[in-house]
Structure formats: C-alpha cells, structure tokens
Amino acid sequence: MARRVREFDWSSTPLGPLADWDAEVRTVLMMVLGAPMPMNMYLGPDLRLLYNDPSCELFGDKHPMALGKPAREVFPEVWEAMGGRLQRVMDEGVPLTLEDMPVALDRDGLMRDAVFNLHSTPILRNGEGEPIGVVTVYEEITEPVVTQRALRKSEERFRQFGDASTDVIWLIDVETGRIEYISPAFEAIWGTPRRAVLEDRTSWAQFLHPADRKRVMSAMPRCSKGETVTTDYRIVRPDGEVRHVRDTGFPILGPDGSLVRIGGIAQDLTERKRQQKAVEDSERRFRTLVEGIPQLVWSATPGGQCEWVSPQWTEYTGLSVEQSRGHGWLEAVHPDDREEARNDWSRAQAGGELKGEWRFRRASDGIYRWFQTRATPVIEKGEIVEWLGTSTDVEDMIDLQERQNLLLAELQHRVRNLLAMVRSIIRQSADGYDEVEDYVAHLTGRIDAMARTQVMLTRKAGAAVDLESLIRDELARVAEEDRLVMEGPAVELSAKAAEVLTLAIHELATNSIKYGALGCEGRLAIRWFVTRRENGEWLEVMWKENCPSELADASRRGFGTELIEGRVPYELKGEGTMQVRPDGLLAEIAFPLDAGASILEPGPGRPQGANE
C-alpha cells in the first residue's frame, strides 16, 4: 500500500499533492502504513480514505478502488452507524470507539461474518490545534480470530524464549512422532544442524554415547505414558568431543486431558562435570597428600577451636575427630604446655601466624614427644575465617641438636687434650736422640698411635674402646703371635683412658723392640684384671717381658716411664710403675674404670652438654 499511496494522484483531490500535506499528517501516514494491524486514515472535509496492507482483507473487492475516495462512497452500507461518529471525532477533536461492528469478510473464498471494535482518534494540526483528519484502528473481536491471535502470540513468545535459551527446548507431537520444535541451542551443544533431527527424529539417537544408548532409549516410552523423566547421558559430537547432558522429558496434555505432546529441556552439564571432576581430583590429591605426609594436619576456627584433624592425628593421639573438636585437642597436649598453647593462639590472632612447640601424647605408649606446630590463616574479605596447620614431630631433631652440641663440646675438649699431649710428646721426645731421623721416627710413631685411638673414638660419639682391640692394634705390626700372650676379660675404655693407654702400650712396644723381649727373640705377656676397691672398679694391666739374655741399657728412663708413672696418676687418677729387671721389663698400670671419662659419657649428676 505504501507504493500505491505514493503513486496516487492526490492533486486531483481536495487534499492536494502529497508533498504539500501537513507534517503531522505525513508522520501519522508513515505510522499507519507500517502498522501490523488494520488502520485507516480519513482526511479532508469529505473524509478521504487511506489504509494499510492489513486493511485490504477488510475491504475485500473495494480494494484498491477505495484509496483516495470519500468514506461515504466506500462504506455506504455502514455509513449510517459509522459516519456520524467519524464526523463527531473530526468536529469535536475527541476520540471515540465504535464497538461490535459487524463486517462480512472474504476468507478462504467464503464470506464470513466478523466483528470489530473501531477506535478513532483525531489528527490535530501542530499536535494541539484544529482536527485535520481521523485515524481508525480496527480491533477484531471475532472469537476464533481472537483465539488464533492469542495462540500466535503465545507461540511467538515461546519461540522467542526457546531461541534465546542456552538450553535445548524440544517438542514432539505424540500423534505423528515428529519433532515440532527444537531450539537453536541444539546446534551449539550437539555440534550439528537442527534440520537433521527435525526431518528424522530417530537420527538423534546416533549421537548417544554407546554406553548410555540403551538406558536413554528406554526413557522415552515412560514419557509417552505420562511420566516426567530426567536422564543424564553423554553425547558424542561429530567432531569427537564428548559432552554431558541432563535431559528432562514431560507430558503435555490437551483440553480433554489426553497426551498431545512431549516437551523437554536438555541442559549441557559438560562444564559443570569438568568443574566437579576438578574439585574431586583436587580433593583426592589433597587427601592423598594429607594422608601421605608424616605431619599431623588439622584445621581450626580463629579462636583455636579444632574443626577437623587428619587420620595421622587420630592414629597418633588416639583422639577422634569428634573428640578433638573445639578445645578437645588440648587433651593430647602435655599439661605443662597447655597454657603456652593457649597463649600461642592468642598471639597468632594478632600476628597472623601460629608458631608453637608443645608436647603431644602418643597413644600407643603414653609417651610425650615434642612437636613443632605451624599454621597459616585463610583470609576472606580481610577477615580470618579458618586456620590450616601442621604439627611435626621434632623430638629426634631436638635430640640431634643436643647431640650436635655435645659433639662440639667433645671436639673442643679433645682438641685441647690432643694439643696438650702433642706438646708433651714433642717435649719428651726431644731428649735422648742424637739424630734428627731417630727423633722424627719416634715422634711420628707416637703421633700415629694417638691417631689410631682417635679413629676408634670418632667412629661414634661417646663410643667406648675395647681394651683387647687397642692392644692388638698396637702390637700387630711388631709382635709375632707365637711370642705373645694376652689374657683378660672384656673391658670397654673411656676416651681419656684409651688415649693415655694407647700411648703407654705404644711406648712399651717401642722400647721392647729396642731393648727388650720384642727385639731379642723373647716373650711378652700382657694380662689385665678388673678389681674392686673402695672407690669402685679398677682396671689393672700388667706388661711382663721375658728375655733369654740380660737386657742392655736396663737403667734407661724416658718418655714411656714418664707416661706410665706420671700421666697415669695425673690423667686417670690411677697408679703406674715400671721395673727394669735383668730378664725383662715389668710394667703395671691401674686406674678407676670411670676416671677421665669422655665428655660424651657424663657421670651421675652431670648435665649433658656441660663443659668441663
């Protein structure tokens, strides 16, 4: 109609050329021509008619000759009812409605009666001046038409909703079994055009995951029986991607209560499944980590009230999760440490970090062991909402630290003793040697003897030295077994006793090679005994040489004599004598077995790690 209006010769009418019409008239005309419902315009004193495309059906064979004609000529059959009202709107400039106006319409080749309400509104010059025309809107109120119109609107709203939905909405006609509607989201989720399933509903099944197909196909008959069914399944898209879908089918009943359609909504759960799997994987990794580490893991509220504990906590303390909740965990803490634990929690609230060292009771034997406890707050919106922490058994570490301190003290002690002994050896060795080579050889031998003792002592901190092993080590290089007799009980020597006795045996052996039994095909007997005296157990060692001929230079006294008769009483609080007899040397050494004990072997009442 817009084309017909533009091409009509309006200059041959009282209205004049279209270009000369008032702006208000041209604006209203554009609105009328674009309207989806039937609308007419009446212009000029004789109410010349203009109308839009939807009005063509109303005019029947009057169209297109009605365009530009006076309304009286176009509608003579209803002018009596309609004309006066239109003229009144034109004259008075007020809107009027003509209700229930019957109109005979040619519909589908048949004349049918229709009923309309006509809503007429004046067109005012400059929007508020005199009326220059009338606009009439035709509202059909014929019942079937109204019903159809409402149905079309409902279907349009449904399609707008379905087309905008990210879920797949579908409808199946029960009678034909065809899919009436499936929303565009199908193409995004299934990865294929809707056309295929709209043309052949059964093609939908080819996308089902083989493992789910039988289960899913059995759900549709249940919907056909009026049941609402929700099914989770997987689909395999043409590109090979597997997606998870939750599909709910439900019955749609007609006016008579019979099943006419099956409707459904299919949701894409793929991302939700991925997130769920990610959470499950994270929880599994966390659980594996927590259950695999040796620490006791726990969580608590800001006030130090326990919420959760790991299996290690329950196994170690014997307290279940329920028993540990709140302040129940303090039952595992040593009574002397509980107040400190509470204070540590108070400080943690202010400092943002929990640090504490408390003793926890081990349920298996009731022993308390030291644990280092650390926790970090979980902060949300600037507030601490939870604490996550661990408690680590540091009892062995503390023992090692104490042991390390003892080792350092022992090292300092031994170095002082060794330096003092070396000074004494050097000073004593300087006398009686005319040649530097002899001096160096004897000095080296004595230092080597000291070194062998240190090797034995440093194999383990605080280790004792076996007396027989010490003597054999010194004599192995100089004495033949068939000329040597060794007898005595098993005796463990302290570090100090081993140091002094090693040098004494070395000096006795060296002198025996030069002047005694080991140098003259004689025999050597070394015997030792453990005796009890008033101040405890003593070790007595006897060195007896038997030479086949009288000893040469039997009156010589040197470092060995000084060592046995001087250092044994001083260092070991014992006794030492040497008798050079014509048939061989007799040396006797005796000292308390605990005399001069190593610093790593504290006696009663002596604190560990104390320096001498």
ABEGO torsion letter per residue (X at the ends): XAAAAAABBAAABAAEBAAABBAAAAAAAAAAAABABBBBBBBEAAGBBBBBAAAAAAAEAAOAAABGBBAAAABAAAAAAAAAAAAAAAAAGBBBBBBGBBBBBBBGGBBBBBBBBBBBBBBBBGGABBBAEBBBBBBBABAAAAAAAAAAAAAAAAAAAAAABABBBBBBBAAAGBBABBBAAAAAAAGBBAAAAAABAAAAAAABBAAAAAAAAAAAAAAAAGBBBBBBBBBBBAAGBBBBBBBBBBBBBBAAGBBABBBBBBBBAAAAAAAAAAAAAAAAAAAAAAAABABBBBBBBAAGBBABBBAAAAAAAGBBAAAABEAAAAAABBAAAAAAAAAAAAAAAAAGBBBBBBBBBBAAAGBBBBBBBBBBBBBBGGBBABBBBBBBBAAAAAAAAAAAAAAAAAAAAAAAAAAAAAAAAAAAAABGBABAAAAAAAAAAAAAAAAAAAAAAAABBGBBBBAAAAAAAAAAAABBAAABBBBEBBBBBBAAAAAAAAAAAAAAAAAAAAABAAAAGBBBBBBBBBBBBAAEBBBBBBBBBBBABBBBGAABBBAAAAAAAAAAAAAAGBBBBBBBBAAEBBBBBBBBAABGBBAABBBBGBBBGBBX
